[in-house]
């Protein structure tokens, strides 16, 4: 079969276009093919001829695109490297030197347990307990700035505060009196009038300035054969055992009566309330009142540790005792074991709280007894460090 020139040109165009496309080249030939003139006819001299297709010429615009390059590997952007983590250094512990009122004994249970269970450290405190060489030293050392805190009895706080010593109560460990008049006497009963002519000893100014005046009327103290009281310091039991004295005016009665009984010495206990002396805190924590502003936060943290220890002790009394004697074997004596239950009943469970009525009433007693001239305001005597 013979093909017309138009068909040959169409075939050629398709072949060229396919080749160009294969190499990434495009032309406007397809546009021409799709133009309306592609399918028109013309009449020349009355003859019908198919319209000639417009073939691309040499001047046809050809757009050549660069061959596609293979995709590059994705670039991974590394985050900036951080410096090696430096371990956080805990803030320095606040060192607190605490002077006890007496040699270590069960009455210091909250202090001992707080240390053994790490409760001080949780408050950022490094607490060191110290035993005084003499019961009169704790307040002196505190007022001179040689220790941070000191333990004493409420009556002594009043006496020294009236002399202008810069001390203030910040907490209570034992909330009932720990001292009493201990008399070495073989009689089954001991009437109060038998107390007038005894030979007395005392361990602190509480006994000398408050208790003995309540025991011995001032008129009797003026007679020629009156024996002045003797300061026995820590040797109360020895003074009674040697019969050098008949009674101790401010002895620790959870401890001394049992100690004397173990030595075969019959003794009697006369409580301070029987002498008309008001109920008061038996063991308190003192701070230096000159440091109240800058030390209140430290005091508050210390009392938090004491409160947590006190709560744990009353909930686990046997475990507490075992912990105490394990950390301080010197406590493991028959006398201390016997005194433990008595001490437990007297522990303060809210040690920072202040019984304002109790402190005011003791001030009134001192004024009425002629021991001081005027009552001090409560703020001069006691604070709750949590309330500031």
Buried (B, 14 or more C-beta within 10 A) or exposed (E): EEEEEBEEBBEEBEEBBEEBEEEEBBBEBEEBBEEEEEEEEEEEEEEEEEEBBBBBEEEEEEEEEEEEEEEEEEEEEEEEEEEEEEEEEEEEEBEBBBBBBBEBBBBBBBBBBBBBBEBBBEBBBEBEBBBBEEBBBBBBBBBEEEBBBBBBBBBBBBBBBBEEBBBBBBBBBBBBBBBBBBBBBEEEEBEEEBBEEBBBBBBBBBBBBBBBBBBBEEEEBEEEEEEEBBBBBBBBBEBBBEEEBBBBBBBBBBBBBBBBEEEEBEBBBBEBEEBEBBBBBBBBBBBBBEBBEEBBEBBBBBBBBBBBBBBBBEEEBEEBBEBBBEEBEEBEBEBBBBBBEBBBEBBBEBBBBBBEEBBBEBBEBBBEBEBBEEBBEBEBBBBBBBEE
